Amino acid sequence: MIKYGHIDAKGLKNLIDNKASMVILDARTKEWDDGRRIPGAKSLPFDSAFETFAQIVPDKDALIAIYCFSSQCPAGKKLAEKMASQGYTHILEYAGGIKEWSDELGYPIEGGSKN
């Protein structure tokens, strides 16, 4: 069984506020990506090729936080599972996604709706 951890909004915000060394990935595909990001996040759609993982996150031991749109969105879980299957060792899935982060908790975001 492929293993990865979970993190809640407060925990992720704490890591960001304390400038933890980590990579934050937005797993949404183009269809669902409105351009909003948790600060510092990079887009890596869950259906990306494995080669793209290495380009975006070359260090398989890096701390990685993955999110998608909301707790009903499967993209974050799918990306976490795919990355774990490729040997990434420190993955945290933030299931609440951009919806909880921004719309419900009012935490800061980068970007906005696509033009």
C-alpha positions in Angstrom: 0.0 0.0 0.0 1.3 3.4 -1.0 1.6 5.7 2.0 1.5 9.5 2.4 0.3 11.8 5.2 -2.4 14.4 5.6 -2.3 18.0 6.8 -5.1 20.4 7.7 -5.3 24.1 6.8 -3.9 25.3 10.1 -0.9 23.0 9.9 -0.2 24.0 6.3 -0.5 27.7 7.1 1.9 27.2 10.0 4.5 25.6 7.7 4.1 28.5 5.2 4.3 31.2 7.9 7.4 29.6 9.3 9.0 29.4 5.8 9.4 25.6 6.0 11.4 24.2 3.1 8.7 22.5 1.0 7.0 22.3 -2.3 3.3 23.1 -2.5 1.4 21.6 -5.5 -2.0 22.4 -6.9 -3.3 19.1 -8.4 -6.2 20.6 -10.4 -6.4 20.1 -14.1 -6.9 23.0 -16.5 -10.7 22.4 -16.5 -10.9 23.2 -12.7 -7.9 25.6 -12.3 -9.2 29.1 -11.7 -5.6 30.4 -11.3 -5.9 30.9 -7.5 -3.0 29.3 -5.5 -2.0 28.8 -2.0 1.0 31.1 -1.7 4.1 29.6 -3.3 2.1 26.7 -4.9 3.0 25.4 -8.3 0.5 23.8 -10.7 1.1 20.0 -11.3 -2.2 18.5 -12.5 -2.7 15.0 -11.2 -2.8 13.6 -14.7 0.7 14.9 -15.6 3.3 12.5 -17.0 5.8 11.1 -14.5 8.6 13.0 -16.2 6.9 16.2 -15.3 7.1 15.3 -11.6 10.9 15.2 -11.8 10.9 18.6 -13.5 8.7 20.3 -10.9 10.1 18.4 -7.9 13.5 16.9 -8.6 14.2 15.9 -4.9 12.2 12.8 -4.0 12.9 13.5 -0.3 11.4 17.0 -0.4 8.5 17.9 1.8 5.5 18.1 -0.6 2.0 19.4 0.3 -0.6 18.7 -2.3 -4.1 20.1 -2.6 -6.9 20.5 -5.2 -10.3 22.3 -5.1 -12.1 20.8 -2.1 -12.6 17.8 0.1 -14.9 16.4 -2.7 -12.1 16.7 -5.3 -10.1 13.5 -5.9 -7.2 15.2 -7.7 -5.0 15.8 -4.6 -5.4 12.2 -3.5 -4.6 10.9 -7.0 -1.5 13.1 -7.3 -0.3 12.1 -3.8 -0.7 8.4 -4.7 1.0 8.8 -8.1 4.0 10.7 -6.6 4.3 8.2 -3.7 4.3 5.4 -6.3 7.3 7.1 -8.0 9.3 7.1 -4.8 8.5 10.5 -3.3 8.8 10.0 0.5 7.4 13.1 2.3 4.0 13.8 0.9 1.2 15.6 2.8 -2.3 15.8 1.3 -4.3 18.9 2.2 -7.8 17.7 1.4 -9.7 21.0 2.2 -8.2 22.5 -1.0 -8.4 26.0 -2.2 -12.1 26.2 -1.4 -11.6 25.7 2.3 -8.3 27.7 2.4 -9.6 30.8 0.7 -13.4 30.8 0.6 -14.1 29.3 4.1 -11.0 30.4 6.2 -10.1 33.5 4.3 -6.4 32.6 4.2 -4.3 34.5 1.6 -4.0 33.3 -2.0 -2.0 34.2 -5.0 -3.6 34.8 -8.5 -7.2 34.9 -9.4 -9.7 33.9 -12.0 -8.4 33.3 -15.5 -8.8 36.2 -17.9 
